[in-house]
């Protein structure tokens, strides 16, 4: 791109930048109302400027920079003299319109306030469900596929950008509200409720969205169902290629090139959607990271509240400390107590490098020296010979040896690996996907029983009635549990190393919703 195209931004840093911006805003507003050409008098009125000469001079400068285009205005000529007088109609150029659009986008993004969009999660879920239905058809409608993918891309992009903006601005918001107790407490109530509601919806929606993505991306049948839909969308995009893009070559070759470009575009959006909701061995899904960051924000809020309470309960400032110290000085019975209080308060004790012993102190008691005596007439003070020779009061020794902690690190790595293996074994023991009776689960080891208790607690907490079937998702959104009661008269007993669990019998199915991170 030529440097002249970038000169369309020169009016931002010019001396009369406010005048130029007002004029450009007037042209943008006029074009929004389908008014293309403006005379200097119209610009003056729309921009709210006083001097017409200043407007004409600014219009000429904007023409030189490439923001405006000037055409001779002959519509109001009534004489030869007026014909030879310079009169122009002005309109925006493509460069000027692009510069204003870039500035509006900059202002909008700079003032963006992020949000955690639960509605967007529902939109993503519904559109994926519709894509699954289209993928199951023999001949999917290309128009519906293209419309769904376009809507899915727009909704997902907006969801990701708003979540990023919200989480990045949350810390700054907490810092700004940190010194205002009432504002912070009120904001805490709204924020915690807002984040908890979003986390709950995200856990539920992520499991369903991840399942839909896996089914669309499954290549067990030889080809992924989503691949055919993406090819249909790319084919439809290639049909709209403009004639000038084909150039002088073969239109069919240009069309295939455009189709490949569109297919790469749609594949990139699909990979981004997968990265947001599906965990991979080398990285965690963005939805999982967003859940973790949202939970950390609640902890940060509670820590801010705790710091505020500590400052409020133990409030202390310099003026209050000095008033308390002044009261203590007034309460001293004599000067000796006041001097001791002074040394304790301000630390103005004798120099530590002086060699003062019992004999020196006794000599000072016998022969007191007034503060007005010059140092040259006062008795000398003995200084440590080592300090005088080496500059150090204490004897210098060898530094302590560095301690290697390889064994401790290896032990911790083995411990973490063992705990991860135990957690995977417990998940494999429970998440079989089969419908079992609770009484048929048999003996559970310590880890499997702990995981089962967590799932059982999540399920029972989500139950509407004790005699109704229950479907719930674990707190991290990776496991699903379905429970069907068999009656209050039934009995199930589970034996574990920690004891025996007994209660009503259920039919239970535990399934893995997404791969463990």
N, C-alpha and C positions, 0 to 999 in steps of 0.2 A: 504494500500500500504506500502511496506517495506521501511525502511530508505535507503537501498542501491539504490532503484529507484531514490530517491531524491539526491543521491550523484552525479548524472549526471550533476547537476548544480554547483558542486564544482569548476570547472575550471573558473567560473566567478569571484571568489574572491581569486583565488590563486595568488602567487607572479608573475608568468609569464602568467597572464591572456591574454595579447595581443597575445602571441604566441599560446596559446591554441585556442583562438577564430579564429585566422587565419587558423589554421589546421582544425578546425571543418567546417569553411566556405569552405575550399578546398574540403572536403568530400561531403558537401551538393551540391556544384556546380558540382562535378563529378557525383553524382547520378542523378542530373537533366539531364545530358548528357548520362545517362544509363551506366555509368562506376561505377561498384560496388566496386571492390578491387583496392587498391592503395599500391604501395611500398613506402618505406621512400623517395627514390629519387624522385618519382612522387609528393609526398606531399611537399617536399622541393621546387620543381619547381612551383607547383600551388600556394603555400602559399607565395612565394617570400622571403623565409628565407635563411640565409647565411650558417650557420653551420649545417651539416648533423647530427653530434652527438647530438646537441640540439634538432633536430627534432625527432630522435630516442628516446631520453629520454622523450620528451613530449608525444610521441605516447604510450610509456609504461605506463606513468602515466594516460593517458586517458583510457587505457584498464583497469587499476585498478579501476577507478571511474565508469566504466560501459558504457562509451560513445562509445568506439570502441571495436571491436572483432578482435583478432589476429589469423590467420591461418598459419601453416608452409608453406613456399614458397619453393617448391622443383622443380619448373619448370626450373630453371637455374643451377641445380647442375651438375657438370661435374667430381667431384672427391669425395672420401670418406671424406676428410677433409672438403670440402664445405658442405657435407651432415650433419655433426655434428656441423657446425657453425649455430648459430641461425639466420634464415632469416624468415621474416613474411610478409604476406599480410594482410592489415588492411581494415576493412569495418565498416560502421556505425551500431550500435545496435539500437533497437527500442527506448530504453531510450535516446540515444544520438540524434537520429533524432527528437524525441518528444521535447527534450530540445531546439534544434535549432529552431523548428517550433514555440515553445512558445516565444522565444526571438524575432523572426521575427514578430510575432503577436503583441508583446509588443511594438516594435519600430514603427510598422505601426499605432497602435492605439494612441501612444504618439504623433505622428506627424500628426494625422488626422486633416484636416481642414474641418469643417462642411459646409453644403450648404443647402439652401432652394430649394428643387427639385420640380419644376413645372412639369417636365416630369414624375416623379414618381407618381404624382397625376393623370395624364392621364393614366398611366399604371394601377393603382389601379382601376380607373373607368372602363377601358376597360375589365379588367379581371372579375370584378363583373358583368358587363353586359353579358359576356360570360357564367358565372356561372348561371345567371338567365335563359339564353336560354337552358342550359343543364338541369336545374331543371324543365323546362317545358316539357321535353321529357319524353316519357313513359319508355324508357330504356336508361339512360344516359351512355355514353362511360366512363368506369372507368379510362382508360388511359388518356383521355382528362381532366376528373375531377381532377385526381391526379396531372397532369402537371400544370393545372391552379392554384390549391391551393398551389402547391410548388412555382410557380412563384409569386403568390400574397403574400405569406409569405416573400419571399426574398425581393421583391420590397418594401413591407410595413416596414419590419425591417430596411432596408437601409434608407428609408425616415425618420423614427422616430429617428434613431441614428444620421443621418446627421443634422436634425433639432435641436436635443438636443446639439450636438457639436457646431453648428453655434451660437445658442443663448447663450450658456455658455461662448463661447470665444469672443462674441461681446463686452461685457463690458471691457474685458482686452484690446481689440484692440482699443477701444475709449480712454482708459487711456494711451496707448502707443503713440497714435497720438495726445494727448491733447496739447503738447507744440509746435508742428510744425504747424504753421498756414496754410501754403500752402498745406501740406499733408492732414490736417484735412478737409479743404474746398473741396479739390478734392475728398477725400474719402467720404465726406458727399453727394456729388452729386450722386456718383455711388451707395452708400448704400441706400439712400432714394428711388431712382428709382428701385433698385433691390427689396427692401422690399415691396414697393407699388405694383409692378407687381406680386409678390408672394401672397400678401394678396388678391388682386383681383382674382387671379386664385384659391386661397384656398377657398374664399367665394363661388365662382361658383361651384367648384368641390365638396366641402363639402356637399352642398345641394343635389347634384345628388348622391354622394356616400352614404350619410345617407339614402336617399330614397331607394337605391338598397339594403342596409343592412337590412332595415326594412322589405322590401318585402321578402327577403330570410329568415329572422328570424321570420316571421309572423306565428303564430300557430293557426290562425283562422280556418283552415281546419282540425285541429286535430293533425298535425305534421308539424314541420318547414321544408320548402323546403331544407334548408341548412343541416339538420340532415341527410337526405338520401345521400347527396353528401359527407359529412364527413365520413359516414359509408363506402362508396365505396372506399374512399382514404385509410381508415384504413385497409379495407380488402385487398387492393392491397399491402400495406406495409407488412402485415402479410404473404404474399406469398413469400417474400424474406428472411424469417428467416433462418439463417444458421443451419445446422444439429447439431453442437455442442451445440447450445443454447437450443435445446430440451432436451439434456441430455439423461438419460436412461429412462425417463418417456414416457408418451403418447405424440406422436407428435401433436395430435389434441388439447390436453390441452395446450401445449406450443404455438400452433398457436393462440388459442383463447386469451391466456394471452398477446401475442404480439399485437393482434388486439385491445384489450382493452387499452393497453399502447399507441398505435398509435392514437386511438380515443381520448384519454385524451389529447394527444399532439395537435391534430388538433382543438379540442374544445377550448383549451387554446389560440391558435393563433386567433381563431374566436372571442373569448371574448376580446382579446387585440385589435382587429380591431374595435369592437363595442365601446370599451372604448375610442378609439381615435376619433371617428366621431359622437357618439351619446351622448347627455346629459342625465344624470340620476338625479333623485330628490336630491340625496345626493352628487353629484359631477358634475362638468362640464367636457365636452369632452376635450381631449387633443388638438384637432384642435382649439377649442374656446380659450383655454389658449394660444396656440401658436399665434393666431391672436392678442390677447391682448398684449402678450409680444413683438411681432413684432412692434405693434403700440407704445408701451412704448419705444422701442429702438430708434424710430424716435424722440420722445420727448427728450431722453437723448442726442442724437446727436445735436439737436437744442440748448439744454442747454449748451453743451460743446462749441458750436459756440458762444453763447452769452457770456460765461465766457471768451473766447478768445478775443472777441471784447472789453469787458470791460477792460481786462488787456492791450490790445493794445492802446485803447483810453486814458485810465488813467494810463499810464505807470509810475511807480515810483519804485525806488530802493534806497538802503541805501546810495550809493555813491552820487547819484543825490541829495538826501535830505541834505546830509552834505555839498555839494557845495552850495546849496541854502542858508542853514543856515549860512555858512561862509560869503556869500555876505551880508546877513542881518546884521551880526556883524560889517562888515566894514562900513555899512551905518548908524550905531548908532551915534547920535550926541555927546554923552558923556558916562561916565562910568555907570551912573545910568540907562540909557536906556539899556546898554549892560547887566547889572545885571538882569533887569526885563526880558529881552529876554532869558537869561540863565535859569532863574527859569521857564519861560513859556515853554521852549524847553525840559528841563530835569526834571522838577518837583522837584527840590531840594529846597523845601520851608522849613520853620521852622516846628518843630515837633508839631503835632496837640494836643498832650496830655498836653502841657505846658499851664498853666493858664495865658495868656498874655492879659492884659486889657489896657485901655487908659492910666492909671497912669503909668503902666510899660513902655509903648511906650514913654511917655513923659520923664520918667527918663532916658531911653536909649538915647534920643535926647540930654538931658542936659549933660550926662556923657557917651561919646562914649568910647567904649572899643576896643582896637586894636586886630586884630586877633592873634597877637603874645603873648598876655597875657595868663598866665596859668589859667586853670579853677579854681584852688584853690584860686587865687587872684582876680578873676572876681566876680562881684556881683551875688548873688544866684538868681535862677529862681524859681518861685512859681509853684508847681504842685498841681493839684486837689486832695483834701482830699479823695474823693470817689475812684479815681484811685489808690491812695496810699493804701487804706484799702481793696478794693474789686478787684482791677485789671481791673475794667471796668469804662469807663468814663461816660457812660450814665446809668441811673437808669434802673435796670432790671425789666421788667413787665411780666405779664402773656402772653403766646403765644396766637395768635388768634384762635378762635374756628374753628374746621373743619366743612366745609359746605357740607351737604349731597345734592347730585344731583339726587336722585332717581326720583323725579318728572320730571326733565328735561329729564332723560333717558327714562322714560316711555312715555313722550310726543313724543320724537324722534322715539321710536319704533312704536308708533301708527301712526305717520306721514309716516314712511317708509312703514308700512303695508298698509296704505290707498293708498299711491302712487302705490304700487305694484298691489293692487286690481284694481285700475283705469286703469293701463297699461294692465292688463289681460282682463278687460272688453272691452277696446278699441280694442285689438287684436281679441277678440271673435266677436265684432260687425262688423269688417271689413273682417277677414279671414274666410269667410263662404265656400269658394270653389265653389260658384255658379257664373255663368255669369250674370251680371246685367248691365243695362244701368246706366251711370253716373247720368242721370236725375232722376233715380228711387231710388237713395240711400237714399233720404229723409233727415230728420234733423240729423245732427251730433253734438254731444256734443264737448266740448273743447278738451278733450284728444283724442277722435277718429279722430277729424278733424286734430289735430297736427300730429298724426301718418299717416293719409292719405296724408297730404301734403309732408311728407318725402318720402313716397312710390311714390307719383306722381313725385316728383323731380328726384328720382333715375330712374324711367321709362323714363321720357322725356329726361334725360341726355343720356340714352342709345339708343335713337331713331336715325335711319339712315335717315329717311325722314318723314315728317308730315303725309303722307297718307299711311304709311306702318304699319302693326301690330307691337306691341312692347312686348317683354318679358324681364323682369329684375328681379333682386334679391335685397332685402334690404341690407343695409350696413353691418348688422350683420349676413347675410346669413340665417335668420330664416323665412322670408316671401318672397313669389314670387308673382309678379303682371304681368298680361297679359292685354294688352289694344289693342282694335281694333277700329280705327277711323270710325265714321259714316258719315263723310263729313263735310266740312267747313261751310255748310249752316245750320247745326244742332246747337242746343243751349241747354246747361244744366246749371241749377242754383242750387247751394247748399246753404242752409241757416244754419248758425252756430251762436253761441253766440257772436263770434267776428266779424260777418259781413256776407256778401254774396259773394260767389265765382261763377263766370259765365265764360263759355267758350264753345268750341266745345264739342259735345256729343261723348262718347266712350262706347263701351261694355267693361266691366272690370271684371276680376276674380282675387281675392286675396286668396292665399292658404298658409297654414301653412306648412313650409318645415321641421321643427324640433321643438321639444318641447322647450319652453322658459326656460332658466336657472333659 
